[in-house]
Amino acid sequence: MRFRPCIDLHQGKVKQIVGSTLRDDGTAKTNFVSDKSPAFYATLYKEDGLSGGHVIMLGPGNEDAAKQALSAAPGTLQVGGGLSPDNCTRWLDAGASHVIVTSWLFTDGELNMDRLAAMSRAAGRNRLVLDLSCILVEGEYHVACNRWQDICKYTLSQKNLASLADYCDELLVHAVGMEGKQGGIDAKLVSLLAQYSPMPVTYAGGISSMEDIELLNSAGNGRVDFTVGSALDIFGGALPYKNMLVWRN
């Protein structure tokens, strides 16, 4: 298990928001707005030996900010937000180690395998991350797309996750109901990911303490990586960022 850092971008600034509150008009419930640049955080992570973190563009107006982060730490950060086969190589050329995609892959609530294959060809399987952020509905975890406003039919079943291994390198999974709320992790989801994912997977959502991280390590049998946002002191929270460096390898 290792810590994966994040740089969330909203309206051109580094922010921490409650993800499920992001709307079409760009409004969102905000936990933190940084006065530091995306490059500051990217450089910090690079100097501390952290890699595999993600830069997420939450809506339009974030491309310049994302490029600043990638240029400050080329080859160490993944990028997501509005990615498709038409633009993914541009972001890889800009310094992203991987591109992250969600909504473009789904049509009528189901994963479109033709689109997944096209995205895998365009980016390269070993440079593609699927964001399968999800919410629990009647006992099953359903993927949420389009700013997490649309709940898909597609579920995080063992069969579904196994079928993805030929197309992508990693998975990124936010627990939508927990994200940005610092209310504790979804241990059931972490356990499911550890059992079902045939590839590296990063969990996000609800982490607020070292106890949460220890629970995640236990529930995930050390197989599930994690990211922390609003709870970190570098984003206005109480959890020391320096404590995360224990989990960098």
N, C-alpha and C positions, 0 to 999 in steps of 0.2 A: 504494500500500500504506500502511495506517495501523494504528497500535496501538489496540486496543480493550481497555479495562480490564475487570476482573472483580471481583465480590464474591460469593464462594461461601459459602452459609450452611448450616450443619449443626448441628442441635440448638440453634438460636437464636444461634449464634456465627459470626463470620467465621473460616473454616477453609480449609486446603488439604488435600485428601485425594487418595489414589490412587483415581480415579473408579471403576475396575472392581471395587474391593473393597467398595463399598457394598451392604449386604444388607437384607433385609426388616425385620430387627429393629433397624435403624438403626446397626449397627456398621460401622466402616470403618477402614482404615489411614490414619492422620492424619500429614501432614507438618508442619502448623503450625496453632496455635490463637492467634488474636489477642486481646490484651487491650483492643483498641480497638473502638469501635462501628461498625456498618454505616454510620451517618451520617458518621463520620470519613472513611471511604474515599470515600464519595460526594461529600463536600465537597471533598476533596483533588482528585479527578478533575475536578470542576466548575471549581475555581479554576485548574487547570492547562490548561483548555481542551479537555479530553477528552470526547468524546461517543460514543454507540453502544456503550458497554460493557454487560455483562450481569450481572444479579443472578439467581443460580440458587439455588432452594430445594431442598436435597438432603434430601428426606423431610419429614415433618410437624414442626410446632413452629417454623417459620421465618417465618410470615406477619407477625408484628409486626416482626421484624428487617428483612424486605424492605420493609415500609412505611416504616420509619425511613430506609432508604437512598433510596427514591423521593421522600420528602418533602424530603430534604436537597438533592436535585438534580433537581427535576421536569422532565420532558421530555427528559432526557439519557441515561437508562438503560433497557435492556430488562429484562424479568423473565420467568423460566421456572421450571417445577417444578409439575406437577399442574394445568396449564392446560387448559381446555376451553371450549366456547361458553357454558357456564353461568356461568363466573366471569371470563372474560377482560375484559369491559367494566369490571368492578369494579377490576381492576388498571390499566387505562388511566385510569380516573377517579382512581386513587390517585397518578398521576404518571408511569407508565411510558410511554416513547415507543413501544414495541412489546411485544407478548407473544410468547413463544417456546413452541413446542409440539413434542412428539415422540410419546410413547407412545400418547396418546389417538387418534392418527391411524391406528394400525396394528392390524389384525385378522388373525389367522391368518398372521402373517408378511408380509402385504402391505399396501401403502398403500391405505387405504380412501378412495376419491375422494369419496364422499358425505360422509364426515366432514371431509375437507379443505375441500370446498366450504362446509360448514356453519361451520367455523372461520373461513374467509376472510370469510364474510358477517358473522359476529358481531364479529370484530375489525376488519374492513376490510383489504383486500389490502395497502394501503400501511403497515399497522401490525402485520403478521404476519411472524414469523421462524420458519422450519422448522429444527429441530435434527436434522440427519441424521448424527449421530455414528456412526462405522462402524469395522469391523474387516476385515482382509484374510482372505478365505477362498478357497483354491484359485484365486488370481489375480484375484478380484473383491472390491470393497469392499461389504460388506453392512451395512445399517443395524442398529444395536444399540439396543434399547429396554428399558423396564422396569428402570431402573438399570443398563443395559448388560448385563443378565444373559441377555436373549433375543436371539438372532441371527436377524434377519428374512431372508426370501427376497429382499426388495427391495434392489436394488443401485444404486450411484451411476453409472449408465450415462449416456451423452450423451442418449439418448432420454428417460430418466426425468427428468433434471434439466431438460430443455427443457420438459417437460409441466407443470412447477411454476410457470412464470413468470406465469401468469394468476391465481395464487392467493396469492402471498406477495411480500414486499418484499426479503427477504434469506435467506441460509442461514448456519447456524452448524454447523461440523463439527469435532468432536473426533476425533482419532486415538486410539481407545480403548486400543490396546495401548501407546501412548506416554504417555498422560495421567498427570501427577503423578510421572513417573519421571525427568525431566530427562536423558533419554538421547539427545537429538537428535530432529530432526523426521522425519516421513515425507515425503520429498521427492517420491516418486512420487504420493502422494495430493494434495499441493499442486499438482503439475503437472496432474493430472487435473481438479482443481477449476478451475484457471485456463482450461483448454481447454473444459470442458463446462458450467460454470455461466453462465447467461444473466443472472444478477443478482449483486449484491454478495455476497461470501462471506467468512466469518471462519474461520480455521483455529486450532485449539488442540491442544497435545500435544507434549511433549518438549523445548520450547525451554529452553535453559540458558545460552546465550551469545550475544554479538553476532554470532559467526560463524554460529550457527544462523539468526539473523534475516536475515543477508545471503544465506544459502543459500535461505531461504524466498522472499526477494525475487526471486532469480534463477530458482528453480524455478517461481514463480508469475507471472513476467513482470510484476511490480509490480501484479498484479490481485487478489491475495489478501491480505486484512487478517489480523491475527493478534492473539492474546491470550497473555499470559504469567501464570502463577500462582506455583507453588512456587519458581521460580527467582529471583523478585524479592526484593530486600532488604526491601521492606515486608511480605513474607510469610515472612521468615526465610531467604531465599536469598542468593546472592552477586551477582546481576545488578542493577546500580543502576537503580532505578525512573526516576531523572532521565534516564537514557539513552533511555528509551522516548519522551520528549517530542519527540525529533527526528522521530518518526513520527506526530505527532498530526494532521497535515493531510492 
